């Protein structure tokens, strides 16, 4: 499990090395998501709680959180599936990049 996390982290940093679109906020958010993925035994999908992820990523604004999570989805780093209802959890898939 630890090896999978480290391998995924190495692929992430290799993928973003020359990508000017990825900022420190994206990296922080990805680290929080990767932590949740690791807690989920490196298995997809990963149910996420927005408040918990925001605290772990040190993101205080919801607009920033949603912008960055949608960016990571657009860049093919994660797959984000928003909850259909307020009381359901969204899920993410960590992509093999």
DOLOTOR-271657 format. One record per residue: residue number from 0; x, y, z of N, C-alpha, C, O in turn. Coordinates in nm, 2 decimals, decimal comma, padded with zeros to 4 digits. Atoms other than C-alpha are relative to their C-alpha. Layout:
BEGIN
+-----+--------+--------+--------+--------+--------+--------+--------+--------+--------+--------+--------+--------+
:  nr :   n.px :   n.py :   n.pz :  ca.px :  ca.py :  ca.pz :   c.px :   c.py :   c.pz :   o.px :   o.py :   o.pz :
+-----+--------+--------+--------+--------+--------+--------+--------+--------+--------+--------+--------+--------+
: NUM :      X :      Y :      Z :      X :      Y :      Z :      X :      Y :      Z :      X :      Y :      Z :
...
+-----+--------+--------+--------+--------+--------+--------+--------+--------+--------+--------+--------+--------+
REM end
This chain:
BEGIN
+-----+--------+--------+--------+--------+--------+--------+--------+--------+--------+--------+--------+--------+
:  nr :   n.px :   n.py :   n.pz :  ca.px :  ca.py :  ca.pz :   c.px :   c.py :   c.pz :   o.px :   o.py :   o.pz :
+-----+--------+--------+--------+--------+--------+--------+--------+--------+--------+--------+--------+--------+
:   0 :  00,08 : -00,12 :  00,00 :  00,00 :  00,00 :  00,00 :  00,09 :  00,13 :  00,00 :  00,06 :  00,22 : -00,08 :
:   1 : -00,09 : -00,11 : -00,01 :  00,28 :  00,24 :  00,09 :  00,07 :  00,02 : -00,13 :  00,09 :  00,13 : -00,18 :
:   2 : -00,07 :  00,00 :  00,13 :  00,46 :  00,15 : -00,23 : -00,09 :  00,06 : -00,11 : -00,04 :  00,14 : -00,19 :
:   3 :  00,09 : -00,05 :  00,10 :  00,15 :  00,23 : -00,44 : -00,02 :  00,15 :  00,02 : -00,02 :  00,23 : -00,08 :
:   4 :  00,01 : -00,14 : -00,03 :  00,12 :  00,57 : -00,27 :  00,12 :  00,08 : -00,05 :  00,11 :  00,18 : -00,11 :
:   5 : -00,12 : -00,06 :  00,03 :  00,48 :  00,66 : -00,32 :  00,02 :  00,00 : -00,16 :  00,06 :  00,10 : -00,21 :
:   6 : -00,01 :  00,01 :  00,14 :  00,47 :  00,54 : -00,68 : -00,10 :  00,10 : -00,07 : -00,06 :  00,17 : -00,17 :
:   7 :  00,09 : -00,10 :  00,05 :  00,16 :  00,75 : -00,75 :  00,04 :  00,14 :  00,02 :  00,03 :  00,23 : -00,07 :
:   8 : -00,05 : -00,13 : -00,03 :  00,31 :  01,05 : -00,59 :  00,12 :  00,04 : -00,09 :  00,12 :  00,15 : -00,14 :
:   9 : -00,11 : -00,03 :  00,09 :  00,63 :  01,02 : -00,80 : -00,06 :  00,03 : -00,14 :  00,00 :  00,11 : -00,21 :
:  10 :  00,06 : -00,02 :  00,13 :  00,41 :  00,99 : -01,12 : -00,06 :  00,14 : -00,01 : -00,05 :  00,21 : -00,11 :
:  11 :  00,06 : -00,13 : -00,01 :  00,22 :  01,30 : -01,01 :  00,10 :  00,11 : -00,02 :  00,08 :  00,20 : -00,10 :
:  12 : -00,10 : -00,10 :  00,01 :  00,53 :  01,51 : -00,96 :  00,07 :  00,00 : -00,14 :  00,10 :  00,11 : -00,19 :
:  13 : -00,06 :  00,01 :  00,13 :  00,68 :  01,39 : -01,29 : -00,09 :  00,07 : -00,10 : -00,05 :  00,14 : -00,19 :
:  14 :  00,10 : -00,05 :  00,09 :  00,36 :  01,48 : -01,47 : -00,02 :  00,16 :  00,01 : -00,04 :  00,22 : -00,09 :
:  15 :  00,03 : -00,14 : -00,01 :  00,33 :  01,83 : -01,33 :  00,13 :  00,09 : -00,01 :  00,12 :  00,21 : -00,01 :
:  16 : -00,13 : -00,07 :  00,00 :  00,70 :  01,93 : -01,35 :  00,00 :  00,11 : -00,10 :  00,05 :  00,22 : -00,06 :
:  17 :  00,00 : -00,11 :  00,10 :  00,66 :  02,13 : -01,67 : -00,13 :  00,06 : -00,03 : -00,15 :  00,12 : -00,13 :
:  18 :  00,14 : -00,05 :  00,02 :  00,29 :  02,21 : -01,64 : -00,02 :  00,13 :  00,08 : -00,03 :  00,13 :  00,20 :
:  19 :  00,01 : -00,12 : -00,07 :  00,26 :  02,58 : -01,56 : -00,14 :  00,03 :  00,06 : -00,16 :  00,12 :  00,14 :
:  20 :  00,14 : -00,01 : -00,05 : -00,12 :  02,54 : -01,49 : -00,01 : -00,04 :  00,14 : -00,10 :  00,01 :  00,22 :
:  21 :  00,01 :  00,06 : -00,13 : -00,06 :  02,35 : -01,17 :  00,08 :  00,09 :  00,10 :  00,19 :  00,12 :  00,09 :
:  22 : -00,05 : -00,09 : -00,10 : -00,01 :  02,57 : -00,87 :  00,02 : -00,07 :  00,13 : -00,01 : -00,19 :  00,15 :
:  23 : -00,02 :  00,06 : -00,13 :  00,08 :  02,51 : -00,51 : -00,14 : -00,04 :  00,07 : -00,14 : -00,14 :  00,14 :
:  24 :  00,13 :  00,04 : -00,06 : -00,29 :  02,50 : -00,42 : -00,05 : -00,13 : -00,06 : -00,11 : -00,21 :  00,01 :
:  25 :  00,03 :  00,13 :  00,06 : -00,34 :  02,22 : -00,67 :  00,08 : -00,11 :  00,06 :  00,02 : -00,22 :  00,09 :
:  26 : -00,09 :  00,10 : -00,06 : -00,05 :  02,03 : -00,52 : -00,05 : -00,03 :  00,14 : -00,06 : -00,15 :  00,18 :
:  27 :  00,05 :  00,02 : -00,13 : -00,19 :  02,08 : -00,17 : -00,13 : -00,08 :  00,00 : -00,14 : -00,17 :  00,08 :
:  28 :  00,13 :  00,07 :  00,01 : -00,53 :  01,96 : -00,27 :  00,03 : -00,15 : -00,04 : -00,03 : -00,24 :  00,01 :
:  29 : -00,03 :  00,13 :  00,04 : -00,38 :  01,66 : -00,45 :  00,06 : -00,08 :  00,11 :  00,02 : -00,20 :  00,13 :
:  30 : -00,06 :  00,07 : -00,11 : -00,18 :  01,57 : -00,14 : -00,11 : -00,05 :  00,10 : -00,11 : -00,16 :  00,15 :
:  31 :  00,11 :  00,04 : -00,09 : -00,50 :  01,57 :  00,07 : -00,08 : -00,11 : -00,06 : -00,12 : -00,21 :  00,01 :
:  32 :  00,08 :  00,10 :  00,07 : -00,68 :  01,36 : -00,19 :  00,08 : -00,13 :  00,00 :  00,02 : -00,24 :  00,02 :
:  33 : -00,08 :  00,12 :  00,00 : -00,39 :  01,11 : -00,21 :  00,01 : -00,06 :  00,14 :  00,01 : -00,18 :  00,15 :
:  34 :  00,00 :  00,05 : -00,13 : -00,39 :  01,08 :  00,16 : -00,13 : -00,08 :  00,03 : -00,13 : -00,19 :  00,08 :
:  35 :  00,13 :  00,07 : -00,01 : -00,76 :  00,99 :  00,15 :  00,00 : -00,14 : -00,08 : -00,05 : -00,24 : -00,04 :
:  36 : -00,02 :  00,12 :  00,08 : -00,68 :  00,74 : -00,13 :  00,08 : -00,11 :  00,07 :  00,04 : -00,23 :  00,07 :
:  37 : -00,09 :  00,10 : -00,08 : -00,41 :  00,58 :  00,09 : -00,08 : -00,06 :  00,11 : -00,07 : -00,18 :  00,14 :
:  38 :  00,09 :  00,06 : -00,11 : -00,66 :  00,55 :  00,38 : -00,10 : -00,09 : -00,05 : -00,15 : -00,18 :  00,02 :
:  39 :  00,10 :  00,09 :  00,07 : -00,89 :  00,38 :  00,13 :  00,07 : -00,12 : -00,06 :  00,01 : -00,19 : -00,15 :
:  40 : -00,08 :  00,12 :  00,04 : -00,62 :  00,11 :  00,08 :  00,03 :  00,01 : -00,15 :  00,04 : -00,09 : -00,22 :
:  41 : -00,04 : -00,02 :  00,14 : -00,52 :  00,27 : -00,26 : -00,10 : -00,05 : -00,10 : -00,06 : -00,10 : -00,20 :
:  42 :  00,10 :  00,05 :  00,09 : -00,85 :  00,17 : -00,41 : -00,10 :  00,11 : -00,04 : -00,13 :  00,20 :  00,04 :
:  43 :  00,09 : -00,09 :  00,05 : -01,08 :  00,37 : -00,63 : -00,14 : -00,06 :  00,00 : -00,15 : -00,18 :  00,00 :
:  44 :  00,01 : -00,14 : -00,03 : -01,34 :  00,53 : -00,59 :  00,03 :  00,03 :  00,15 :  00,01 : -00,06 :  00,23 :
:  45 : -00,02 : -00,04 : -00,13 : -01,26 :  00,73 : -00,28 : -00,11 :  00,10 :  00,04 : -00,12 :  00,21 : -00,02 :
:  46 :  00,09 : -00,10 : -00,04 : -01,55 :  00,90 : -00,10 :  00,07 :  00,11 :  00,07 :  00,16 :  00,08 :  00,16 :
:  47 : -00,07 : -00,12 : -00,06 : -01,45 :  01,25 :  00,01 : -00,10 :  00,09 :  00,07 : -00,22 :  00,10 :  00,03 :
:  48 :  00,08 : -00,10 : -00,07 : -01,58 :  01,50 :  00,25 :  00,07 :  00,13 : -00,02 :  00,18 :  00,15 :  00,02 :
:  49 : -00,05 : -00,13 :  00,04 : -01,53 :  01,86 :  00,13 :  00,07 :  00,07 :  00,11 :  00,18 :  00,12 :  00,10 :
:  50 : -00,06 : -00,08 : -00,11 : -01,47 :  02,01 :  00,47 :  00,13 : -00,06 :  00,05 :  00,22 :  00,01 :  00,08 :
:  51 : -00,13 :  00,06 : -00,04 : -01,21 :  01,75 :  00,57 :  00,11 :  00,02 : -00,10 :  00,22 :  00,05 : -00,06 :
:  52 : -00,10 : -00,02 :  00,10 : -01,03 :  01,78 :  00,24 :  00,05 :  00,15 :  00,00 :  00,17 :  00,17 : -00,01 :
:  53 : -00,04 : -00,14 : -00,01 : -01,03 :  02,16 :  00,27 :  00,09 :  00,03 :  00,12 :  00,19 :  00,10 :  00,10 :
:  54 : -00,09 : -00,02 : -00,12 : -00,88 :  02,15 :  00,62 :  00,14 : -00,06 : -00,03 :  00,24 :  00,00 :  00,00 :
:  55 : -00,13 :  00,06 :  00,02 : -00,61 :  01,90 :  00,52 :  00,08 :  00,07 : -00,11 :  00,20 :  00,08 : -00,10 :
:  56 : -00,07 : -00,07 :  00,10 : -00,52 :  02,10 :  00,21 :  00,03 :  00,14 :  00,03 :  00,10 :  00,21 : -00,04 :
:  57 : -00,02 : -00,14 : -00,04 : -00,52 :  02,43 :  00,40 : -00,07 :  00,10 : -00,10 : -00,01 :  00,20 : -00,13 :
:  58 :  00,08 : -00,08 :  00,09 : -00,78 :  02,57 :  00,16 : -00,12 :  00,06 :  00,08 : -00,20 : -00,02 :  00,13 :
:  59 :  00,11 : -00,06 : -00,08 : -01,02 :  02,82 :  00,32 : -00,12 :  00,04 : -00,08 : -00,23 :  00,06 : -00,03 :
:  60 :  00,11 : -00,05 :  00,08 : -01,23 :  02,93 :  00,03 : -00,06 : -00,11 : -00,08 :  00,01 : -00,19 : -00,15 :
:  61 :  00,06 :  00,11 :  00,08 : -01,49 :  02,70 : -00,13 :  00,02 :  00,03 : -00,15 :  00,03 : -00,07 : -00,22 :
:  62 : -00,02 : -00,03 :  00,15 : -01,45 :  02,88 : -00,47 :  00,14 : -00,06 : -00,04 :  00,15 : -00,11 : -00,15 :
:  63 : -00,13 :  00,05 :  00,03 : -01,08 :  02,79 : -00,46 :  00,00 : -00,15 :  00,00 :  00,06 : -00,21 : -00,09 :
:  64 :  00,01 :  00,15 : -00,01 : -01,15 :  02,43 : -00,36 : -00,07 : -00,05 : -00,13 : -00,01 : -00,14 : -00,19 :
:  65 :  00,07 :  00,05 :  00,12 : -01,40 :  02,38 : -00,64 :  00,07 :  00,03 : -00,13 :  00,07 : -00,05 : -00,22 :
:  66 : -00,08 : -00,03 :  00,12 : -01,18 :  02,56 : -00,90 :  00,11 : -00,10 : -00,01 :  00,13 : -00,16 : -00,12 :
:  67 : -00,12 :  00,09 :  00,01 : -00,88 :  02,34 : -00,81 : -00,04 : -00,14 : -00,02 :  00,02 : -00,22 : -00,10 :
:  68 :  00,04 :  00,14 :  00,02 : -01,07 :  02,01 : -00,79 : -00,05 : -00,02 : -00,14 : -00,03 : -00,13 : -00,20 :
:  69 :  00,04 :  00,01 :  00,14 : -01,23 :  02,08 : -01,13 :  00,12 :  00,01 : -00,09 :  00,12 : -00,06 : -00,19 :
:  70 : -00,12 :  00,00 :  00,08 : -00,89 :  02,17 : -01,27 :  00,07 : -00,13 :  00,00 :  00,11 : -00,18 : -00,11 :
:  71 : -00,07 :  00,13 :  00,00 : -00,73 :  01,85 : -01,15 : -00,08 : -00,10 : -00,08 : -00,02 : -00,19 : -00,14 :
:  72 :  00,08 :  00,09 :  00,08 : -01,02 :  01,67 : -01,31 :  00,02 :  00,02 : -00,15 :  00,04 : -00,07 : -00,23 :
:  73 : -00,02 : -00,04 :  00,14 : -00,98 :  01,86 : -01,64 :  00,14 : -00,04 : -00,05 :  00,16 : -00,08 : -00,16 :
:  74 : -00,14 :  00,04 :  00,04 : -00,60 :  01,79 : -01,64 :  00,02 : -00,15 :  00,00 :  00,13 : -00,19 : -00,04 :
:  75 : -00,02 :  00,14 :  00,01 : -00,66 :  01,42 : -01,61 :  00,07 : -00,06 :  00,12 :  00,12 : -00,18 :  00,12 :
:  76 : -00,07 :  00,05 : -00,11 : -00,50 :  01,39 : -01,27 : -00,09 : -00,08 :  00,10 : -00,04 : -00,18 :  00,16 :
:  77 :  00,10 :  00,07 : -00,07 : -00,81 :  01,28 : -01,09 : -00,13 :  00,00 : -00,08 : -00,14 :  00,07 : -00,18 :
:  78 :  00,13 :  00,00 :  00,06 : -01,16 :  01,19 : -01,19 : -00,10 :  00,04 :  00,12 : -00,10 : -00,03 :  00,22 :
:  79 :  00,08 : -00,05 : -00,10 : -01,41 :  01,39 : -00,98 : -00,15 : -00,02 : -00,04 : -00,19 :  00,02 : -00,14 :
:  80 :  00,15 :  00,02 :  00,02 : -01,78 :  01,28 : -00,95 : -00,07 :  00,07 :  00,12 : -00,07 :  00,02 :  00,23 :
:  81 :  00,07 : -00,08 : -00,10 : -01,98 :  01,54 : -00,76 : -00,12 : -00,07 :  00,05 : -00,19 : -00,15 : -00,03 :
:  82 :  00,12 :  00,06 : -00,05 : -02,25 :  01,43 : -00,53 : -00,13 :  00,06 : -00,06 : -00,13 :  00,18 : -00,09 :
:  83 :  00,12 : -00,05 :  00,06 : -02,60 :  01,46 : -00,67 : -00,09 :  00,08 :  00,11 : -00,17 :  00,16 :  00,08 :
:  84 :  00,08 : -00,06 : -00,11 : -02,75 :  01,56 : -00,33 :  00,10 :  00,05 :  00,11 :  00,21 :  00,00 :  00,13 :
:  85 : -00,08 : -00,06 : -00,10 : -02,62 :  01,77 : -00,05 :  00,05 : -00,09 :  00,11 :  00,15 : -00,07 :  00,17 :
:  86 : -00,04 :  00,09 : -00,11 : -02,61 :  01,49 :  00,20 :  00,07 : -00,13 : -00,05 :  00,09 : -00,22 :  00,03 :
:  87 : -00,08 :  00,11 :  00,05 : -02,42 :  01,25 : -00,02 :  00,14 :  00,04 : -00,02 :  00,17 :  00,16 : -00,03 :
:  88 : -00,14 : -00,04 :  00,01 : -02,05 :  01,23 : -00,05 :  00,04 : -00,01 : -00,15 : -00,01 : -00,09 : -00,23 :
:  89 : -00,06 :  00,01 :  00,13 : -01,87 :  01,31 : -00,37 :  00,11 : -00,11 :  00,00 :  00,15 : -00,15 :  00,11 :
:  90 : -00,11 :  00,10 :  00,00 : -01,61 :  01,06 : -00,49 :  00,10 :  00,05 : -00,10 :  00,08 :  00,12 : -00,20 :
:  91 : -00,10 : -00,03 :  00,10 : -01,28 :  01,09 : -00,67 :  00,07 : -00,14 : -00,03 :  00,07 : -00,23 :  00,05 :
:  92 : -00,08 :  00,11 :  00,04 : -01,07 :  00,84 : -00,86 :  00,14 :  00,06 : -00,02 :  00,16 :  00,16 : -00,10 :
:  93 : -00,14 : -00,04 :  00,02 : -00,69 :  00,88 : -00,85 :  00,04 : -00,07 : -00,14 :  00,03 : -00,19 : -00,15 :
:  94 : -00,04 :  00,06 :  00,13 : -00,58 :  00,84 : -01,22 :  00,14 : -00,04 : -00,01 :  00,23 :  00,02 :  00,06 :
:  95 : -00,13 :  00,04 :  00,02 : -00,28 :  00,66 : -01,33 :  00,06 :  00,09 : -00,11 :  00,03 :  00,08 : -00,23 :
:  96 : -00,05 : -00,10 :  00,10 : -00,08 :  00,94 : -01,49 :  00,14 : -00,04 : -00,03 :  00,21 :  00,04 : -00,11 :
+-----+--------+--------+--------+--------+--------+--------+--------+--------+--------+--------+--------+--------+
REM end
